[in-house]
Amino acid sequence: MANITAQSSRKNEIKTLAKKLLDLNDKIEKTDSFILLPGQEELVKFIEKIEFMGKTAEVLLTINSIEAEAKSQDAPAKTYEDLNLKLDVVGSFKQVFHFMSLIENLPYHVSIKQVGLNGNMEREEKVEKSVWSGDFIFKVSKLVSS
Amino acid sequence: MFDKLKNLFSKESALYKKEKDYSMNPDRDWKIILVVFFIINIVLSSFLFITFRDLSNESAFDIVATSTPSQIFDEKALEKVLEIYSSKEERMNILLKGAPTSTDPSI
């Protein structure tokens, strides 16, 4: 009798654990989507996303460089690497600010390292307007293929 | 009234009588020892019987399941991370629909 009770309680425990693991798996998968997956295709998709953001903010976007952060030889092997991106944008203050807000809220593990804004007054058909240029350096985490 | 108080502190007081009951009484002491011995015997034999029964059923070797699972990782931290990125996604969707309010500092 005692054996049956113990077995049934173990069975219940296993069921509860399985349910919990399934729930956790969903959450972990969602968390993984916030880090760039390994492979060139994923990187291309990410760059296309940034270009789309540039179009949305109506800025003139130039991607200067994308490079993996140099690792020291003594550093332990990591499952992810940091990519450094350098971008230049040109547009009105509102457009550049819009683009900056979009970069800030990218649903990836992004950290902005440097932002530079420079405003100039330009004369266009006897009308003066301010043109802003911004250069951004930010890093994004990317999973390393095993 | 005085007599009553006198009786209270006299040798025949209730306290004195109670003390008197603890006097030597071998018959009563033997009875007490015998009763205690039998009670201990009954308790011990019933405990031994239950242990023997459990051992014969092998249920004595069952490990009692503890309800404290080991903590592999911090689930609350994971939920917090999800919350942060979900709010980022929400803000991103709002920003894709329209630019935030800003004023050009050069004007």
gemmi code that builds the backbone of each chain (N, CA, C; Angstrom):
import gemmi

chains = {
    "A": [
        ("MET", (0.836, -1.204, 0.000), (0.000, 0.000, 0.000), (0.877, 1.263, 0.000)),
        ("ALA", (1.874, 1.213, 0.892), (2.776, 2.367, 0.994), (3.555, 2.559, -0.293)),
        ("ASN", (3.920, 1.402, -0.910), (4.652, 1.459, -2.180), (3.826, 2.129, -3.265)),
        ("ILE", (2.557, 1.773, -3.329), (1.655, 2.336, -4.344), (1.544, 3.845, -4.160)),
        ("THR", (1.408, 4.272, -2.902), (1.291, 5.708, -2.614), (2.555, 6.455, -3.044)),
        ("ALA", (3.702, 5.833, -2.709), (4.975, 6.474, -3.074), (5.126, 6.576, -4.591)),
        ("GLN", (4.776, 5.479, -5.271), (4.895, 5.458, -6.735), (3.993, 6.515, -7.370)),
        ("SER", (2.764, 6.597, -6.848), (1.809, 7.556, -7.426), (2.263, 8.993, -7.188)),
        ("SER", (2.840, 9.254, -6.004), (3.333, 10.623, -5.736), (4.511, 10.948, -6.640)),
        ("ARG", (5.371, 9.930, -6.922), (6.508, 10.131, -7.835), (6.010, 10.433, -9.245)),
        ("LYS", (4.976, 9.700, -9.650), (4.411, 9.897, -10.989), (3.884, 11.330, -11.135)),
        ("ASN", (3.196, 11.784, -10.076), (2.657, 13.152, -10.088), (3.776, 14.178, -10.176)),
        ("GLU", (4.851, 13.892, -9.414), (5.999, 14.807, -9.410), (6.614, 14.894, -10.801)),
        ("ILE", (6.756, 13.748, -11.458), (7.337, 13.707, -12.810), (6.455, 14.489, -13.781)),
        ("LYS", (5.142, 14.309, -13.654), (4.202, 15.042, -14.528), (4.360, 16.543, -14.348)),
        ("THR", (4.419, 16.972, -13.071), (4.557, 18.402, -12.774), (5.874, 18.947, -13.339)),
        ("LEU", (6.943, 18.141, -13.162), (8.258, 18.572, -13.668), (8.256, 18.694, -15.192)),
        ("ALA", (7.621, 17.735, -15.857), (7.558, 17.750, -17.325), (6.822, 18.996, -17.814)),
        ("LYS", (5.721, 19.319, -17.123), (4.930, 20.504, -17.480), (5.762, 21.777, -17.300)),
        ("LYS", (6.486, 21.809, -16.176), (7.330, 22.961, -15.856), (8.440, 23.115, -16.900)),
        ("LEU", (9.031, 21.991, -17.289), (10.111, 22.030, -18.286), (9.606, 22.544, -19.629)),
        ("LEU", (8.411, 22.115, -20.012), (7.822, 22.580, -21.280), (7.621, 24.096, -21.257)),
        ("ASP", (7.101, 24.556, -20.111), (6.863, 25.995, -19.929), (8.178, 26.774, -20.003)),
        ("LEU", (9.209, 26.217, -19.328), (10.519, 26.869, -19.320), (11.140, 26.865, -20.709)),
        ("ASN", (10.942, 25.774, -21.436), (11.506, 25.655, -22.781), (10.980, 26.777, -23.687)),
        ("ASP", (9.694, 27.061, -23.564), (9.097, 28.157, -24.351), (9.779, 29.487, -24.029)),
        ("LYS", (9.967, 29.697, -22.711), (10.576, 30.961, -22.268), (12.021, 31.059, -22.756)),
        ("ILE", (12.749, 29.933, -22.679), (14.165, 29.938, -23.104), (14.248, 30.196, -24.611)),
        ("GLU", (13.350, 29.574, -25.371), (13.341, 29.785, -26.831), (13.087, 31.256, -27.156)),
        ("LYS", (12.175, 31.859, -26.391), (11.860, 33.280, -26.597), (13.091, 34.139, -26.284)),
        ("THR", (13.798, 33.769, -25.200), (15.007, 34.510, -24.822), (16.083, 34.366, -25.903)),
        ("ASP", (16.196, 33.162, -26.471), (17.188, 32.936, -27.542), (16.933, 33.824, -28.751)),
        ("SER", (15.660, 34.169, -28.980), (15.334, 34.995, -30.147), (15.838, 36.426, -29.997)),
        ("PHE", (16.265, 36.795, -28.779), (16.801, 38.135, -28.549), (18.303, 38.207, -28.824)),
        ("ILE", (18.888, 37.069, -29.151), (20.310, 37.038, -29.498), (20.414, 36.556, -30.939)),
        ("LEU", (21.286, 37.192, -31.694), (21.445, 36.807, -33.102), (21.902, 35.363, -33.211)),
        ("LEU", (21.266, 34.639, -34.094), (21.632, 33.237, -34.274), (22.887, 33.137, -35.150)),
        ("PRO", (23.630, 32.046, -35.027), (24.831, 31.919, -35.862), (24.465, 31.751, -37.340)),
        ("GLY", (25.382, 32.108, -38.184), (25.150, 31.955, -39.630), (25.033, 33.292, -40.328)),
        ("GLN", (25.455, 33.311, -41.588), (25.449, 34.541, -42.394), (24.021, 35.030, -42.673)),
        ("GLU", (23.114, 34.068, -42.875), (21.725, 34.442, -43.210), (21.095, 35.299, -42.119)),
        ("GLU", (21.353, 34.904, -40.879), (20.788, 35.652, -39.748), (21.364, 37.063, -39.698)),
        ("LEU", (22.662, 37.156, -40.002), (23.320, 38.459, -39.995), (22.754, 39.347, -41.107)),
        ("VAL", (22.516, 38.736, -42.251), (21.934, 39.485, -43.376), (20.543, 39.992, -43.000)),
        ("LYS", (19.770, 39.122, -42.351), (18.413, 39.520, -41.908), (18.491, 40.701, -40.952)),
        ("PHE", (19.486, 40.638, -40.050), (19.655, 41.711, -39.062), (20.004, 43.032, -39.759)),
        ("ILE", (20.915, 42.936, -40.742), (21.312, 44.148, -41.485), (20.095, 44.710, -42.243)),
        ("GLU", (19.313, 43.808, -42.826), (18.100, 44.251, -43.535), (17.132, 44.956, -42.589)),
        ("LYS", (17.097, 44.452, -41.349), (16.235, 45.072, -40.337), (16.694, 46.506, -40.054)),
        ("ILE", (18.005, 46.672, -39.946), (18.556, 48.019, -39.676), (18.264, 48.947, -40.866)),
        ("GLU", (18.409, 48.385, -42.077), (18.122, 49.190, -43.277), (16.647, 49.603, -43.324)),
        ("PHE", (15.792, 48.673, -42.905), (14.356, 48.971, -42.847), (14.085, 50.092, -41.838)),
        ("MET", (14.822, 50.038, -40.713), (14.679, 51.094, -39.705), (15.113, 52.445, -40.272)),
        ("GLY", (16.184, 52.406, -41.087), (16.665, 53.629, -41.734), (15.609, 54.210, -42.659)),
        ("LYS", (14.952, 53.307, -43.407), (13.896, 53.755, -44.328), (12.708, 54.311, -43.550)),
        ("THR", (12.374, 53.643, -42.440), (11.245, 54.095, -41.608), (11.520, 55.498, -41.054)),
        ("ALA", (12.770, 55.693, -40.588), (13.122, 57.002, -40.022), (13.439, 58.035, -41.097)),
        ("GLU", (13.496, 57.580, -42.359), (13.769, 58.445, -43.520), (15.133, 59.132, -43.423)),
        ("VAL", (16.135, 58.348, -43.021), (17.495, 58.896, -42.955), (18.336, 58.257, -44.072)),
        ("LEU", (19.435, 58.916, -44.376), (20.371, 58.354, -45.342), (21.346, 57.500, -44.535)),
        ("LEU", (21.241, 56.201, -44.686), (21.993, 55.281, -43.822), (23.174, 54.662, -44.557)),
        ("THR", (24.307, 54.647, -43.885), (25.494, 53.969, -44.422), (26.041, 53.048, -43.340)),
        ("ILE", (26.122, 51.769, -43.681), (26.723, 50.827, -42.722), (28.214, 50.772, -43.030)),
        ("ASN", (29.017, 51.307, -42.126), (30.458, 51.397, -42.368), (31.186, 50.081, -42.161)),
        ("SER", (30.903, 49.439, -41.029), (31.605, 48.165, -40.787), (30.843, 47.282, -39.809)),
        ("ILE", (31.075, 46.006, -39.966), (30.549, 45.014, -39.018), (31.707, 44.071, -38.720)),
        ("GLU", (32.114, 44.065, -37.492), (33.232, 43.177, -37.162), (33.045, 42.524, -35.792)),
        ("ALA", (33.556, 41.311, -35.727), (33.477, 40.582, -34.454), (34.521, 41.130, -33.502)),
        ("GLU", (34.124, 41.258, -32.245), (35.041, 41.794, -31.233), (36.181, 40.813, -31.001)),
        ("ALA", (37.404, 41.354, -31.004), (38.579, 40.478, -30.830), (38.580, 39.868, -29.439)),
        ("LYS", (38.836, 38.555, -29.423), (38.865, 37.845, -28.138), (40.317, 37.616, -27.731)),
        ("SER", (40.543, 37.727, -26.446), (41.899, 37.402, -25.989), (42.034, 35.884, -25.908)),
        ("GLN", (43.246, 35.403, -26.093), (43.455, 33.952, -26.129), (43.179, 33.284, -24.790)),
        ("ASP", (43.391, 34.065, -23.703), (43.191, 33.499, -22.360), (41.707, 33.411, -21.992)),
        ("ALA", (40.882, 34.144, -22.718), (39.455, 34.184, -22.375), (38.816, 32.806, -22.584)),
        ("PRO", (37.929, 32.420, -21.657), (37.285, 31.111, -21.812), (36.365, 31.099, -23.037)),
        ("ALA", (36.206, 29.931, -23.609), (35.365, 29.799, -24.805), (33.933, 30.191, -24.480)),
        ("LYS", (33.377, 31.099, -25.276), (32.015, 31.575, -25.005), (31.045, 30.983, -26.015)),
        ("THR", (29.785, 31.007, -25.658), (28.768, 30.505, -26.577), (28.259, 31.628, -27.484)),
        ("TYR", (28.708, 32.855, -27.196), (28.291, 33.984, -28.036), (29.454, 34.941, -28.253)),
        ("GLU", (29.348, 35.740, -29.284), (30.367, 36.761, -29.536), (29.681, 38.116, -29.739)),
        ("ASP", (30.440, 39.171, -29.593), (29.891, 40.515, -29.781), (30.297, 41.055, -31.142)),
        ("LEU", (29.308, 41.564, -31.855), (29.591, 42.174, -33.162), (29.541, 43.683, -33.001)),
        ("ASN", (30.555, 44.343, -33.508), (30.587, 45.812, -33.458), (30.087, 46.370, -34.783)),
        ("LEU", (29.097, 47.226, -34.728), (28.547, 47.827, -35.946), (28.789, 49.329, -35.930)),
        ("LYS", (29.235, 49.843, -37.066), (29.439, 51.293, -37.183), (28.511, 51.808, -38.278)),
        ("LEU", (27.655, 52.735, -37.904), (26.688, 53.286, -38.864), (26.805, 54.801, -38.933)),
        ("ASP", (26.505, 55.311, -40.096), (26.410, 56.773, -40.268), (25.026, 57.099, -40.809)),
        ("VAL", (24.405, 58.121, -40.272), (23.101, 58.537, -40.782), (23.100, 60.045, -41.037)),
        ("VAL", (22.326, 60.430, -42.016), (22.170, 61.861, -42.316), (20.684, 62.144, -42.476)),
        ("GLY", (20.239, 63.225, -41.908), (18.831, 63.600, -42.015), (18.535, 64.778, -41.122)),
        ("SER", (17.263, 65.086, -40.963), (16.896, 66.166, -40.041), (17.045, 65.643, -38.613)),
        ("PHE", (16.988, 66.565, -37.649), (17.148, 66.143, -36.257), (16.090, 65.116, -35.860)),
        ("LYS", (14.869, 65.386, -36.309), (13.759, 64.486, -35.974), (14.011, 63.088, -36.531)),
        ("GLN", (14.514, 63.033, -37.768), (14.757, 61.739, -38.413), (15.894, 60.974, -37.714)),
        ("VAL", (16.967, 61.706, -37.422), (18.120, 61.066, -36.754), (17.725, 60.585, -35.364)),
        ("PHE", (16.945, 61.402, -34.665), (16.481, 61.047, -33.313), (15.570, 59.821, -33.374)),
        ("HIS", (14.745, 59.788, -34.410), (13.852, 58.645, -34.606), (14.663, 57.364, -34.819)),
        ("PHE", (15.694, 57.463, -35.669), (16.540, 56.309, -35.948), (17.259, 55.846, -34.679)),
        ("MET", (17.731, 56.821, -33.894), (18.434, 56.505, -32.648), (17.509, 55.768, -31.668)),
        ("SER", (16.261, 56.215, -31.598), (15.277, 55.570, -30.717), (15.004, 54.144, -31.178)),
        ("LEU", (14.976, 53.966, -32.512), (14.737, 52.624, -33.045), (15.892, 51.679, -32.704)),
        ("ILE", (17.118, 52.188, -32.840), (18.303, 51.367, -32.500), (18.258, 50.985, -31.019)),
        ("GLU", (17.902, 51.957, -30.199), (17.866, 51.738, -28.748), (16.868, 50.653, -28.366)),
        ("ASN", (15.778, 50.596, -29.124), (14.724, 49.641, -28.771), (14.729, 48.376, -29.632)),
        ("LEU", (15.851, 48.123, -30.269), (15.966, 46.872, -31.030), (15.784, 45.696, -30.070)),
        ("PRO", (14.900, 44.773, -30.387), (14.696, 43.661, -29.451), (15.805, 42.605, -29.521)),
        ("TYR", (17.023, 43.083, -29.418), (18.184, 42.196, -29.367), (19.058, 42.640, -28.203)),
        ("HIS", (20.041, 41.809, -27.889), (20.966, 42.190, -26.826), (21.954, 43.200, -27.401)),
        ("VAL", (21.518, 44.452, -27.388), (22.285, 45.525, -28.018), (22.789, 46.496, -26.952)),
        ("SER", (24.020, 46.905, -27.095), (24.459, 48.006, -26.218), (25.157, 49.061, -27.067)),
        ("ILE", (24.675, 50.281, -26.913), (25.218, 51.387, -27.705), (26.512, 51.865, -27.048)),
        ("LYS", (27.593, 51.851, -27.826), (28.902, 52.211, -27.268), (29.221, 53.685, -27.500)),
        ("GLN", (28.819, 54.180, -28.660), (29.163, 55.569, -28.979), (28.117, 56.184, -29.897)),
        ("VAL", (27.770, 57.424, -29.602), (26.837, 58.166, -30.458), (27.421, 59.559, -30.679)),
        ("GLY", (27.488, 59.938, -31.911), (27.968, 61.291, -32.213), (26.971, 62.001, -33.100)),
        ("LEU", (26.570, 63.211, -32.695), (25.612, 63.989, -33.498), (26.259, 65.310, -33.913)),
        ("ASN", (26.066, 65.661, -35.164), (26.657, 66.902, -35.655), (25.635, 67.633, -36.525)),
        ("GLY", (25.339, 68.853, -36.169), (24.341, 69.630, -36.918), (24.969, 70.739, -37.743)),
        ("ASN", (24.505, 70.918, -38.988), (24.984, 71.982, -39.881), (23.799, 72.704, -40.510)),
        ("MET", (23.995, 73.966, -40.735), (22.941, 74.722, -41.430), (23.267, 74.744, -42.919)),
        ("GLU", (22.349, 74.305, -43.719), (22.574, 74.287, -45.172), (21.530, 75.156, -45.866)),
        ("ARG", (22.004, 75.877, -46.895), (21.090, 76.758, -47.640), (20.634, 76.030, -48.893)),
        ("GLU", (19.343, 75.906, -49.020), (18.763, 75.226, -50.188), (17.661, 76.106, -50.760)),
        ("GLU", (17.902, 76.629, -51.923), (16.953, 77.535, -52.588), (16.509, 78.672, -51.665)),
        ("LYS", (17.505, 79.390, -51.193), (17.320, 80.551, -50.318), (16.657, 80.212, -48.969)),
        ("VAL", (16.545, 78.948, -48.681), (15.949, 78.531, -47.400), (17.013, 77.775, -46.600)),
        ("GLU", (17.201, 78.224, -45.378), (18.187, 77.546, -44.523), (17.525, 76.395, -43.781)),
        ("LYS", (18.181, 75.250, -43.809), (17.641, 74.135, -43.013), (18.788, 73.384, -42.330)),
        ("SER", (18.475, 72.840, -41.184), (19.534, 72.151, -40.435), (19.619, 70.691, -40.876)),
        ("VAL", (20.834, 70.277, -41.143), (21.075, 68.876, -41.518), (21.961, 68.256, -40.448)),
        ("TRP", (21.497, 67.138, -39.963), (22.221, 66.465, -38.875), (22.829, 65.171, -39.387)),
        ("SER", (24.033, 64.929, -38.925), (24.642, 63.636, -39.228), (24.962, 62.954, -37.889)),
        ("GLY", (24.774, 61.669, -37.884), (25.020, 60.920, -36.645), (25.850, 59.688, -36.932)),
        ("ASP", (26.804, 59.433, -36.060), (27.536, 58.170, -36.214), (27.334, 57.331, -34.955)),
        ("PHE", (27.008, 56.101, -35.191), (26.683, 55.188, -34.091), (27.644, 54.005, -34.087)),
        ("ILE", (28.075, 53.644, -32.920), (28.831, 52.390, -32.759), (28.096, 51.607, -31.672)),
        ("PHE", (27.623, 50.471, -32.033), (26.956, 49.645, -31.031), (27.318, 48.185, -31.224)),
        ("LYS", (27.175, 47.447, -30.141), (27.495, 46.025, -30.273), (26.255, 45.180, -30.011)),
        ("VAL", (26.216, 44.078, -30.723), (25.091, 43.159, -30.602), (25.648, 41.753, -30.372)),
        ("SER", (24.988, 41.030, -29.472), (25.462, 39.665, -29.168), (24.960, 38.677, -30.203)),
        ("LYS", (25.844, 37.762, -30.561), (25.513, 36.761, -31.582), (25.984, 35.402, -31.088)),
        ("LEU", (25.127, 34.433, -31.228), (25.494, 33.074, -30.809), (26.567, 32.523, -31.742)),
        ("VAL", (27.483, 31.780, -31.154), (28.559, 31.189, -31.958), (28.179, 29.751, -32.274)),
        ("SER", (28.327, 29.387, -33.539), (27.993, 27.998, -33.904), (29.004, 27.055, -33.277)),
        ("SER", (28.493, 25.972, -32.694), (29.383, 25.024, -31.997), (30.050, 24.063, -32.990)),
    ],
    "B": [
        ("MET", (-11.913, 34.323, 63.274), (-11.002, 34.775, 62.202), (-9.560, 34.469, 62.574)),
        ("PHE", (-9.205, 34.798, 63.772), (-7.849, 34.563, 64.270), (-7.549, 33.070, 64.314)),
        ("ASP", (-8.591, 32.329, 64.723), (-8.431, 30.858, 64.781), (-8.156, 30.286, 63.395)),
        ("LYS", (-8.863, 30.803, 62.437), (-8.682, 30.330, 61.064), (-7.265, 30.564, 60.579)),
        ("LEU", (-6.765, 31.754, 60.846), (-5.394, 32.105, 60.453), (-4.391, 31.241, 61.204)),
        ("LYS", (-4.689, 30.975, 62.395), (-3.804, 30.154, 63.236), (-3.706, 28.743, 62.653)),
        ("ASN", (-4.891, 28.245, 62.229), (-4.921, 26.897, 61.636), (-4.125, 26.844, 60.335)),
        ("LEU", (-4.216, 27.948, 59.624), (-3.531, 28.009, 58.322), (-2.022, 27.837, 58.468)),
        ("PHE", (-1.457, 28.452, 59.491), (-0.015, 28.376, 59.710), (0.383, 27.297, 60.715)),
        ("SER", (-0.563, 26.571, 61.144), (-0.263, 25.506, 62.121), (0.279, 24.274, 61.396)),
        ("LYS", (0.752, 23.294, 62.117), (1.312, 22.072, 61.530), (0.267, 21.253, 60.804)),
        ("GLU", (-0.990, 21.451, 61.123), (-2.066, 20.658, 60.507), (-2.627, 21.323, 59.244)),
        ("SER", (-1.881, 22.273, 58.701), (-2.370, 22.978, 57.509), (-2.409, 22.040, 56.302)),
        ("ALA", (-3.117, 22.479, 55.224), (-3.276, 21.673, 54.012), (-1.917, 21.364, 53.382)),
        ("LEU", (-1.016, 22.340, 53.387), (0.319, 22.161, 52.792), (1.087, 21.050, 53.524)),
        ("TYR", (1.000, 21.105, 54.825), (1.678, 20.111, 55.628), (1.149, 18.724, 55.323)),
        ("LYS", (-0.225, 18.652, 55.157), (-0.870, 17.361, 54.873), (-0.388, 16.809, 53.526)),
        ("LYS", (-0.278, 17.691, 52.557), (0.160, 17.282, 51.222), (1.571, 16.710, 51.277)),
        ("GLU", (2.417, 17.364, 52.037), (3.793, 16.941, 52.191), (3.878, 15.586, 52.864)),
        ("LYS", (2.915, 15.421, 53.718), (2.869, 14.198, 54.503), (2.653, 12.982, 53.599)),
        ("ASP", (1.946, 13.180, 52.438), (1.643, 12.093, 51.507), (2.893, 11.512, 50.856)),
        ("TYR", (3.993, 12.299, 50.804), (5.230, 11.825, 50.176), (6.095, 10.995, 51.128)),
        ("SER", (5.539, 10.639, 52.172), (6.311, 9.855, 53.142), (6.558, 8.450, 52.611)),
        ("MET", (7.438, 7.726, 53.218), (7.811, 6.372, 52.789), (6.597, 5.460, 52.757)),
        ("ASN", (6.407, 4.777, 51.578), (5.302, 3.827, 51.454), (5.731, 2.739, 50.444)),
        ("PRO", (6.446, 1.750, 50.877), (7.017, 0.748, 49.962), (5.992, 0.050, 49.074)),
        ("ASP", (4.817, -0.232, 49.647), (3.773, -0.920, 48.850), (3.381, -0.095, 47.629)),
        ("ARG", (3.133, 1.214, 47.916), (2.733, 2.120, 46.824), (3.865, 2.283, 45.804)),
        ("ASP", (5.121, 2.403, 46.268), (6.270, 2.578, 45.366), (6.437, 1.375, 44.449)),
        ("TRP", (6.291, 0.205, 45.010), (6.409, -1.016, 44.184), (5.330, -1.045, 43.108)),
        ("LYS", (4.135, -0.616, 43.490), (3.018, -0.580, 42.519), (3.353, 0.365, 41.370)),
        ("ILE", (3.902, 1.544, 41.731), (4.261, 2.544, 40.709), (5.322, 1.972, 39.763)),
        ("ILE", (6.346, 1.357, 40.338), (7.433, 0.788, 39.518), (6.877, -0.272, 38.561)),
        ("LEU", (5.973, -1.104, 39.103), (5.386, -2.174, 38.287), (4.566, -1.608, 37.109)),
        ("VAL", (3.755, -0.596, 37.411), (2.901, 0.018, 36.371), (3.772, 0.670, 35.277)),
        ("VAL", (4.796, 1.441, 35.716), (5.706, 2.096, 34.758), (6.396, 1.046, 33.898)),
        ("PHE", (6.864, -0.039, 34.544), (7.525, -1.115, 33.813), (6.612, -1.691, 32.725)),
        ("PHE", (5.343, -1.940, 33.093), (4.395, -2.503, 32.114), (4.116, -1.513, 30.965)),
        ("ILE", (3.994, -0.249, 31.312), (3.734, 0.776, 30.259), (4.903, 0.816, 29.281)),
        ("ILE", (6.142, 0.848, 29.825), (7.328, 0.883, 28.959), (7.366, -0.362, 28.074)),
        ("ASN", (7.044, -1.491, 28.687), (7.024, -2.757, 27.940), (6.037, -2.716, 26.772)),
        ("ILE", (4.841, -2.196, 27.040), (3.799, -2.122, 25.997), (4.237, -1.204, 24.864)),
        ("VAL", (4.757, -0.019, 25.235), (5.198, 0.958, 24.218), (6.311, 0.371, 23.356)),
        ("LEU", (7.298, -0.240, 24.036), (8.448, -0.807, 23.329), (8.026, -1.940, 22.399)),
        ("SER", (7.191, -2.833, 22.908), (6.782, -3.982, 22.065), (5.935, -3.514, 20.875)),
        ("SER", (5.072, -2.490, 21.085), (4.284, -2.001, 19.945), (5.170, -1.321, 18.908)),
        ("PHE", (6.198, -0.570, 19.377), (7.142, 0.068, 18.434), (7.905, -0.991, 17.646)),
        ("LEU", (8.357, -2.033, 18.364), (9.100, -3.107, 17.695), (8.209, -3.843, 16.691)),
        ("PHE", (6.931, -4.005, 17.062), (5.995, -4.705, 16.159), (5.807, -3.904, 14.858)),
        ("ILE", (5.623, -2.572, 15.022), (5.421, -1.704, 13.833), (6.672, -1.727, 12.944)),
        ("THR", (7.848, -1.654, 13.598), (9.106, -1.695, 12.827), (9.241, -3.017, 12.088)),
        ("PHE", (8.933, -4.092, 12.787), (9.026, -5.413, 12.154), (8.081, -5.512, 10.952)),
        ("ARG", (6.865, -4.986, 11.127), (5.872, -5.049, 10.046), (6.360, -4.250, 8.818)),
        ("ASP", (6.920, -3.046, 9.109), (7.443, -2.208, 8.008), (8.585, -2.895, 7.277)),
        ("LEU", (9.453, -3.519, 8.059), (10.600, -4.196, 7.447), (10.158, -5.378, 6.597)),
        ("SER", (9.154, -6.088, 7.089), (8.687, -7.250, 6.313), (7.983, -6.805, 5.026)),
        ("ASN", (7.382, -5.580, 5.061), (6.732, -5.032, 3.845), (7.720, -4.295, 2.939)),
        ("GLU", (8.945, -4.086, 3.431), (10.006, -3.328, 2.743), (9.689, -1.840, 2.596)),
        ("SER", (8.646, -1.375, 3.258), (8.295, 0.040, 3.146), (9.196, 0.922, 4.005)),
        ("ALA", (9.945, 0.279, 4.912), (10.844, 1.052, 5.771), (11.997, 1.637, 4.976)),
        ("PHE", (12.270, 1.027, 3.802), (13.391, 1.509, 2.977), (12.973, 2.572, 1.974)),
        ("ASP", (11.665, 2.877, 1.941), (11.203, 3.915, 1.002), (11.780, 5.259, 1.380)),
        ("ILE", (12.273, 5.962, 0.363), (12.811, 7.302, 0.621), (11.652, 8.287, 0.589)),
        ("VAL", (11.578, 9.070, 1.606), (10.503, 10.062, 1.657), (10.825, 11.171, 0.653)),
        ("ALA", (9.876, 11.396, -0.249), (10.097, 12.410, -1.291), (10.068, 13.798, -0.690)),
        ("THR", (11.117, 14.547, -0.892), (11.155, 15.923, -0.382), (10.634, 16.860, -1.468)),
        ("SER", (9.924, 17.861, -1.048), (9.293, 18.770, -2.010), (10.127, 20.021, -2.257)),
        ("THR", (11.462, 19.868, -2.179), (12.332, 21.008, -2.459), (13.245, 20.666, -3.635)),
        ("PRO", (12.774, 20.930, -4.853), (13.610, 20.623, -6.010), (14.837, 21.520, -6.059)),
        ("SER", (15.936, 20.978, -6.568), (17.170, 21.770, -6.606), (17.031, 22.898, -7.639)),
        ("GLN", (17.579, 24.036, -7.298), (17.471, 25.226, -8.157), (18.534, 25.149, -9.238)),
        ("ILE", (18.111, 24.935, -10.488), (19.086, 24.852, -11.581), (19.410, 26.259, -12.065)),
        ("PHE", (18.392, 27.053, -12.317), (18.628, 28.450, -12.674), (17.497, 29.328, -12.175)),
        ("ASP", (17.777, 30.616, -12.201), (16.844, 31.572, -11.622), (15.701, 31.861, -12.603)),
        ("GLU", (14.538, 31.319, -12.295), (13.387, 31.488, -13.195), (12.875, 32.924, -13.172)),
        ("LYS", (12.975, 33.533, -11.997), (12.491, 34.929, -11.874), (13.317, 35.865, -12.753)),
        ("ALA", (14.634, 35.606, -12.774), (15.523, 36.435, -13.608), (15.165, 36.266, -15.079)),
        ("LEU", (14.849, 35.035, -15.461), (14.471, 34.760, -16.850), (13.195, 35.529, -17.225)),
        ("GLU", (12.238, 35.507, -16.302), (10.984, 36.229, -16.552), (11.211, 37.734, -16.649)),
        ("LYS", (12.143, 38.220, -15.828), (12.469, 39.652, -15.846), (13.072, 40.031, -17.200)),
        ("VAL", (13.969, 39.170, -17.690), (14.604, 39.411, -19.007), (13.533, 39.443, -20.092)),
        ("LEU", (12.627, 38.476, -20.033), (11.537, 38.416, -21.018), (10.695, 39.679, -20.978)),
        ("GLU", (10.436, 40.139, -19.756), (9.628, 41.347, -19.568), (10.316, 42.563, -20.208)),
        ("ILE", (11.635, 42.672, -19.969), (12.400, 43.816, -20.509), (12.344, 43.808, -22.038)),
        ("TYR", (12.590, 42.621, -22.642), (12.628, 42.559, -24.106), (11.236, 42.696, -24.726)),
        ("SER", (10.225, 42.223, -24.017), (8.855, 42.398, -24.521), (8.487, 43.877, -24.568)),
        ("SER", (8.885, 44.607, -23.518), (8.583, 46.050, -23.499), (9.371, 46.767, -24.600)),
        ("LYS", (10.602, 46.268, -24.874), (11.412, 46.842, -25.964), (10.691, 46.627, -27.298)),
        ("GLU", (10.180, 45.419, -27.477), (9.452, 45.083, -28.716), (8.235, 45.994, -28.897)),
        ("GLU", (7.521, 46.202, -27.788), (6.322, 47.061, -27.823), (6.690, 48.483, -28.238)),
        ("ARG", (7.759, 49.000, -27.602), (8.208, 50.371, -27.911), (8.664, 50.482, -29.366)),
        ("MET", (9.334, 49.396, -29.827), (9.821, 49.358, -31.213), (8.636, 49.445, -32.186)),
        ("ASN", (7.580, 48.693, -31.898), (6.394, 48.710, -32.761), (5.748, 50.094, -32.803)),
        ("ILE", (5.727, 50.745, -31.627), (5.166, 52.109, -31.572), (6.023, 53.059, -32.417)),
        ("LEU", (7.368, 52.917, -32.279), (8.292, 53.805, -33.009), (8.254, 53.562, -34.517)),
        ("LEU", (7.957, 52.325, -34.923), (7.868, 52.039, -36.359), (6.650, 52.715, -36.987)),
        ("LYS", (5.642, 52.964, -36.140), (4.418, 53.614, -36.639), (4.574, 55.135, -36.739)),
        ("GLY", (5.415, 55.686, -35.877), (5.573, 57.149, -35.897), (6.790, 57.593, -35.120)),
        ("ALA", (7.325, 58.743, -35.497), (8.522, 59.268, -34.841), (8.187, 59.857, -33.467)),
        ("PRO", (9.138, 59.757, -32.527), (8.886, 60.364, -31.207), (9.001, 61.881, -31.283)),
        ("THR", (8.411, 62.534, -30.333), (8.462, 64.009, -30.356), (9.861, 64.491, -29.973)),
        ("SER", (10.380, 65.398, -30.776), (11.711, 65.953, -30.491), (11.781, 67.364, -31.063)),
        ("THR", (12.608, 68.169, -30.453), (12.786, 69.540, -30.973), (14.240, 69.731, -31.383)),
        ("ASP", (14.403, 70.291, -32.557), (15.745, 70.519, -33.093), (16.451, 71.580, -32.249)),
        ("PRO", (17.555, 71.240, -31.580), (18.230, 72.241, -30.721), (18.865, 73.386, -31.510)),
        ("SER", (19.065, 73.208, -32.836), (19.716, 74.266, -33.626), (18.729, 75.352, -34.043)),
        ("ILE", (17.448, 75.090, -33.887), (16.436, 76.076, -34.315), (16.082, 76.968, -33.128)),
    ],
}
model = gemmi.Model(1)
for chain_id, residues in chains.items():
    chain = gemmi.Chain(chain_id)
    for i, (resn, *xyz) in enumerate(residues, 1):
        res = gemmi.Residue()
        res.name, res.seqid = resn, gemmi.SeqId(i, " ")
        for name, pos in zip(("N", "CA", "C"), xyz):
            atom = gemmi.Atom()
            atom.name, atom.element = name, gemmi.Element(name[0])
            atom.pos, atom.b_iso = gemmi.Position(*pos), 0.0
            res.add_atom(atom)
        chain.add_residue(res)
    model.add_chain(chain)
structure = gemmi.Structure()
structure.add_model(model)
structure.setup_entities()
